Amino acid sequence: MIYLKESVKNILLRTKARILNNYQFKVALIAFISMLTALIMSIIFSYTSIQNLFNDSTEELKSGINSVNEEYLNNYINITAQSIDSQIKKIQDEQAILTDIFQKTIDNEEELAPLIENIVNQPFFKDNLQFKENWYQNHPDEPAVVLVQKYLLDEENKIRPEIKAQIDQSIILDLIMPSFQKYGSDKLWVYFSGGLNASFMRITPWRDVGTALDEIYPKHSYEPNWEAFNPGLVSSWEKRIREDSEAVKDLTSLAIINSPTQDGGTGNIIMTLRQPVWNKDRNEFRGAISIDVEIEEIINYVKNIKLADTGFAYISLSNGNVFALNSEGAKVLGLRSIEDSIIKNEEEIGYNPMNRFLKESKYDDVQGILLPEENKITKDEIDIEGKKYVVVQKSLKPLNSWNKDEKFYTETWTLGFIIPEEEIFCSYYNAREKINDIRYSIVLNQFFFIVLTVLGISIFIYIISKRVTSDLRKLELVTVEVMKKNYDVEVDVKSNDEIGKLGRTIKNMIIDIKSNFQKMSEQNEVLKNEISMREKKERQIKYLEEYDILTNLPKQNLFLSSLEEYIKENGKDRAKGIVVMIGLDNFRKVNQVLGHLGGNIVLKMVSLRLKSIVKDLGIAARISGDEFAIMYYDMSSMKEILLRVENILNILKKGYKVHDKEIFLNASIGISSFPNDSNSSSELLKFASSALIHAKEKQKGSYQFYDVEMNRNSENINRMVTALRHGIKNDEFELYYQPLFSLNTKELTGMEALIRWNSSALGKVMPNAFIPLAEDTGMILELGDWILRTACRQNKKWHDMGYDKLVVAVNLSPIQFKQKNFGEKIKLILKETGLSPQFLELEVTERLLIKDKKYVIDILHQLRESGVKISIDDFGTGYSSLSYIRDLPVDKLKIDRSFIKDIPHKDDGSIANIIIELGKNLNLKINAEGVETEEQERLLIEKKCDEAQGYLYSRPLSCEEFTIRLKEGFYPLESSKL
């Protein structure tokens, strides 16, 4: 019996386990729970919907009652009116500022006359007017267009002098009108029209105004524009300023705004603001500043105002002319569209009015709309085809206006809102309709809820099923990882069903595989380490064969193979370079002082300095104990070689600090070159070693070339470099001055400073011999500063003697331009010497302008702005290009003497003439160098050259000689008289 009970119990437990682990049972259980949950949620949702019906109905009724009220409409129309008023006021203020500036220019025309005369001749302001058969007009690249009609010209089609004077006076507007047009309120045109008998025009932005006026009004060239476009306006202004003393005090009271019209030229709807300009005594009309403004912004602003669903806004003039209204609003009020309301006259002259009056509506109630007479908000109701509308209106700020019929009058615009009455009370009707809608929505909501519930149950079943089968997914992922040879993956399956048994079997299989692979990995690692150690030893052996352990520099064998490979790859005849053999002088003394360890430290320092010198220009190597070698690629210039060698010597001379002791070394250098000496790497090294021995025998700390001729050249250059350094320190240089004469007046205008060197070691040395060497060695910087300071100081002395119009010209080297703050250095020298900047002229050559053009132009602008004059020396011999000459801030071109010397026997002066014409076209002064004969001078005078210098007038003079000639009354002398 007990056995039977135990058997039944076991059977029940097994059945329970089978059922609970059964997949279909789990899904059925999930579905039952989901449906039960859906039923409960449906009941809750129905109850909530009925409750929301009540709440929404009461809230909508309450909202409908309070939605449209008087405060809302009043605030809205006030804000809208203020926005429109502020836009108009902003434009009026901008015009008043512009007019006031020009009126003050006229009121102070006597004091400002010299300024105006100077401005007129400036390139930025200069009106380049061209005659176009019936009128004058300037170029498109100028700040504003200037139009002068034919009736303002004399019989020879020249602008009458009195008109030209007024045009010149108005040129100041070129500086301010473009800014007023570009910034602030959007403007179509900003322009100035002269008086009745001088109605030239200055307009911005630039446009072919003459042609445009020809198209709409061909007679504009033969009669004043004022009477053509605004008949009677000028006489009204003149009458008012005579009769109204207040208008004289406040000229802005004469400003007017024309009613919105269509511009006959552009077709845009515009509003024109005008303010007259008078003479100083206020008894003569001198013209007017006008602004044409597209009022599309105001019109669109009104069109886009949304009131309820179909309500709209409008703006009308004081006569009921509606100019701002959207198309739907025009249909509702029974008015014409904008296109139909624009009236074009027969000749299409000037501006086309836009007439769309409320009294012309096809509805009686619209015709009866009364505009407010005061600045108060008015409300009315009208009926249009059985539909009621609410009309809310407010007057905008009054505007001063004028027309030929009413003369001066006050124009008041009216802003109006028109809203269907049913839309104002729409909340009430919507609430009633919503109660009915909610009743039907409950049914629809229940339907959608059931759909959503089923969908939710499906998703829930999917999620649960996925969780139930998650163990299978885990086993799948484990299998994928094992295929990828990842045997550390964890089998996280803990169920007791069939999937759990499968998981445990897979886990045991992975343990066996991992164990086998672990053994194989250990065997592979041992083999890999053996191979790695073997490769490391081979690399160490090769490194020890090719590189010096102490300095980490290549040894002699690697150096020779690299040199040989370079010569072979580049071709024996094309490969160029040098081999430099470096021997440290008396290095054994270093070992005696510091010991071998300290000596090794010094050798490491030497190797690091040599590496820093060579970089990617060649190869450095250690040949023996205290001997090093360098191979430089692509080097054949003697100057470049010497600079490299000097650099090596200078760097190695610097102190070496070891163990708190500082020592100094000298090095001797031997040099061989390829292909001059040899194309064999071993021979080149041998020749350099031989040259090194020779250098140490001759003088330690020096260098020698293997080639005898190269040694001689290097010694000459080195001797001159040494003499040049001593010459600067010992004040062996002197400035000579060659006079510059005006060809028009034959008066002395200045002088060019020329440097001379009387060396104590070399005697007299020509500038073309030592100036290039000074540039190569960098000594030109110190020499150039001395020349500038000496020339400026001497010119200031001559000024103090009474010759205060002389300009001194100084040549500049391109090297000087590479200095930081070069412009500031010029200013400092001028300040130190007391010379005013306009009496210093800096001469630059064309080769300076080929490289880094932008940098050079920036510096020239900086110098020019400080007052210093700029000239281009030897013009025509370098990279002449109109494209850059036009952009350069220069004052003068100097014709090179090579274009003057053969005049007139071998050359008719054609090139000189071309340069003169080019300079004149660019408004530059022209100087001719090397003038030696009267025939040359005569031709230059005929070609209108400005200035000349040369032996016809005077050779370069010392400071003392120049001073004597000044005292005697400087005048040109022929070379035979000197």
C-alpha positions, 0 to 999 in steps of 0.5 A, a space after each residue: 500500500 505504501 509502495 502504491 502511494 509512493 508510486 502515485 505520488 511519483 507519477 503526480 510529480 512527474 506529470 506536474 513537472 511535464 506540464 510545467 515544462 511544456 511549451 504549449 502550456 506556458 503559451 496558453 497560460 500567458 494568453 489567459 492572463 493577457 485576455 483577462 488583463 485586456 477585459 479589465 482595462 476595457 472597463 476602466 477605459 470606458 468609464 474614463 471616456 464618459 468622465 472626460 466627456 463631462 469635463 471637456 464639455 464644461 471646459 469648452 463652454 467656459 473657454 468659448 465664453 471668454 475666448 474673444 474679448 475686448 482686451 485681446 483685440 485692443 492689445 493686438 491692434 495697438 501692438 500691430 500699429 506700433 510695429 508699423 509706426 516704428 518701421 516708418 519712423 526708423 526710415 525717417 530717422 535714417 533719412 534725417 541723419 543723412 540729410 543733416 550730414 550733407 546740410 552741414 557740409 553745405 552750411 560750412 562749404 567755405 571751411 570745407 572747400 580745401 577738404 572737398 578739393 583734396 577729396 575730389 582727386 582721391 582715387 576712391 572719390 574721383 568721379 570717372 564720368 564718361 559722355 554717353 551722347 545725351 548724358 554723363 555717367 561714371 563707372 560701375 566700380 564706383 561707390 555711387 552712380 553719378 548722372 549729369 543730363 545734357 541740359 547741364 552741359 555747355 555747347 562743347 558737351 562739357 559740364 558747366 563749371 557751376 554744375 561741376 562745383 556742386 557735383 564735387 561738393 556732393 562727392 562727400 555722399 559717396 562715403 556715407 550713402 552706401 552705408 545708409 543703403 546697406 545697413 539699417 532699414 531695407 532700401 531700394 535706392 538712396 539718392 541726391 538730386 540737385 536743384 532745379 537748374 542743377 538736377 544732376 543725380 548721385 545714387 546708390 547702389 550703382 545701376 545704369 540709371 541713364 539707360 533706365 531713365 531713357 527707357 521710361 522717360 526719354 526727355 530726362 536729358 533735356 529738362 529738369 527732373 523735378 518738373 518732370 517727376 514732381 511738378 510744383 514740389 520745389 516751388 512749394 518747398 521754397 514758399 514754405 521756407 520763406 513763410 515759415 520761420 520754424 521750418 528754417 530752424 527745423 529742416 526736418 519739418 520739410 521732409 515728406 513721404 509720398 503715398 505708396 506707388 508702383 516704381 515705373 522703372 522696377 515695377 516694385 511698390 515703393 514709398 518715397 521719402 524726401 527732405 530738401 537741402 538748402 544753401 547756408 542762407 536758406 534762400 536757395 534750394 540746393 536739392 534733396 536727399 531721397 530714399 525709395 523704400 519697398 513697402 513689401 515688408 509692411 504689406 506682407 506683414 499686414 497680409 500675414 496677420 491671422 485673426 481667428 480662421 478667416 479674419 484679415 487686416 488691412 491698411 488704407 490711406 486717409 482717403 480710403 485707398 487700401 494699399 495693404 490687404 491679402 487677396 482673400 480679404 480683397 475678395 471678401 470686401 469686394 475690392 480689386 486686386 493690386 494688379 488691377 488697381 495700379 493706374 499706369 499713365 500713357 507715357 509711364 513716366 515716374 510713379 504709377 499710383 495704386 487706387 483701391 478705395 473702400 467706396 468703390 466696393 461692390 458691397 454697400 456696408 463696405 462703402 459705408 465703413 468710416 475711418 476713425 478721425 482720432 487716435 482711438 480704436 473704433 468697432 463696427 459691424 457690417 453685413 456682407 452677403 448675409 454674413 456678419 463681420 466685426 470691424 476694428 480700426 485704429 489710426 497710425 501716426 500722422 505723416 507729412 505728405 505733399 501732392 500737386 493738388 493739395 500741396 503740403 498736407 497731413 496723411 493718416 493711415 488707418 489699420 483695420 481688422 475684419 473678423 467673421 462674427 461666428 469665428 469670434 464665438 466659435 468656442 461655444 459652437 465647438 463645445 456643443 459639437 464636441 459633446 456629440 463627437 465624444 459620444 461617438 468617439 467612445 464607441 470608436 475608442 472601444 474598438 481601437 482599444 480592442 485592436 490594441 489589446 489584441 496587438 498587445 497580447 500578441 506582443 506579450 506572447 512573443 516576448 514571453 515565448 522569446 524568454 522561454 526559448 532564450 536557452 536555445 538562443 544562448 546555445 546558438 550563440 555558444 555554438 557561433 563562438 566555438 566556431 570562431 575558436 572562442 573556447 572561453 564562452 560560458 554556457 549559461 543554461 540552468 534549466 532541467 528540461 531537454 535544453 538544459 541537458 543539451 547545454 551541459 553536454 555542449 559545456 563538457 565538449 567545450 572543456 575538452 576542446 579547450 584543454 587540447 588547444 591549451 596544450 597546442 598553444 603552449 607548444 606554439 609559444 615555445 616555438 615562437 619565442 625561439 624564433 623571436 630570440 634568433 631574429 633579435 640576435 640577428 638584428 643586434 649583430 647587423 646593428 653592431 656592424 653598421 652603427 656606432 654604439 656610443 653615438 648611434 651614428 652610422 659607421 664608415 661602411 654604412 656611410 660609404 654604401 649610402 653615398 655610393 647608392 645616392 650617386 648611383 641612383 641619381 646618375 654619376 654626372 647629375 648627382 651633386 653634393 659634398 663630403 665633409 670630414 670633421 676632426 675635433 682638435 686636441 680631443 685627447 685633452 678632453 679625455 685628460 680633463 674629464 676621463 674617458 667616460 666624460 669624453 664619451 659624453 662629449 662625443 654624444 653631444 657632438 653627434 646630437 649637434 651634427 644630427 640637428 644640423 644635417 636633418 634631412 639634408 644628408 647623412 652624418 656618420 662617425 668614422 673613428 674616435 674623434 672624426 665624423 663625416 657628413 654627406 650633403 645632397 644637392 649642393 653645388 653653390 659655393 656660398 651655400 657650401 660655405 654657409 653650411 661649413 661655417 654653421 658646423 664650426 659655429 655649433 661645435 664651438 659652443 660650450 659642452 657642460 659635463 660634470 659641472 665643468 664647461 669645456 670648449 672645442 674647435 674642429 677642423 674640416 676637410 671638404 671634397 665634392 662630387 662629381 668635381 673631385 670624384 664619383 667614388 665614395 671611397 675616394 671622396 672620403 679619402 680626399 676629404 680626409 686629405 683636406 682635413 689633414 691640410 686644414 689642421 696643418 695650416 690652421 686648426 679650427 679652419 676648413 680646406 677644400 680638396 680642390 685648389 681652385 675651390 680653396 682659393 675661392 673660399 679664401 677670397 669670400 671668407 676674406 671679404 666676409 671677415 672684412 665686411 664684419 670689421 668694416 661694420 664695426 670700424 665705421 668704414 662705410 659712408 653714404 653718398 647722395 645723388 640729387 633728384 631734379 624735377 624735369 618741369 621746374 628743374 628744381 631739386 626735389 630730393 636725393 638718393 642715398 648710396 652706400 660706399 665702402 672704403 675697406 682698410 683691408 681690401 680698399 674700395 669695394 663696389 656695392 654690387 660686390 659686397 651687398 649680395 654677400 651681406 644679404 647671404 650672411 645676414 649682415 644686410 640687416 645691421 647695414 640696412 638699419 645703419 643706412 636708414 638711420 644715417 640717411 634720415 638723420 642727415 636729411 633732418 639736418 638739411 631740413 633744419 638748415 632751411 631745405 625742408 622740402 627734400 625727400 631722401 630715397 633709400 634702397 631696401 633689401 628683400 631680406 629686411 622685409 622678413 624681419 618681424 615688425 619691420 614697419 614698426 622699426 621704420 617708425 622708430 627710426 623716424 622718431 629717433 631722427 625727428 624726420 617727418 615720414 613724408 620726406 622718406 622714400 623707400 625703394 623696393 625692387 620687382 623681385 621682392 614682389 614675386 614671392 609672398 606678394 600678400 605679405 609684402 603688400 601688407 607691409 607696404 600698406 602699413 608703411 604708406 599709411 604712416 606717411 612714408 613714400 614707396 617707389 619701385 626701383 629698376 622698373 621694367 627689368 624684373 617681373 613686371 605685371 599690370 595685375 600686381 602694379 595696380 594693387 600695390 600701394 606705391 607712389 613712384 616708378 623708377 625707369 632703369 638706366 638700361 632703358 635710358 642709356 641708348 637714347 636716342 642713337 640706338 633706342 627711340 625711348 619706346 620702352 621708357 615711353 611705355 613705362 611713363 604712360 603706364 605710370 600716368 594711367 596709374 597716377 604714379 610719379 615717374 623717375 628716370 635713372 642714368 640721364 647723361 645727355 641733353 637729348 635724353 633729357 629732352 625726350 623725357 620732358 616731351 614724354 612728360 616724365 616727372 623726375 630725373 637723376 644722372 651724371 647730366 646733373 651730378 654724380 653722387 656726392 659726399 655729405 660735405 659736397 652735397 651741403 656745399 652745393 645746397 648753400 651755393 644754390 643747387 642747380 643741375 650741372 653737366 658732367 663735364 662741369 663737375 
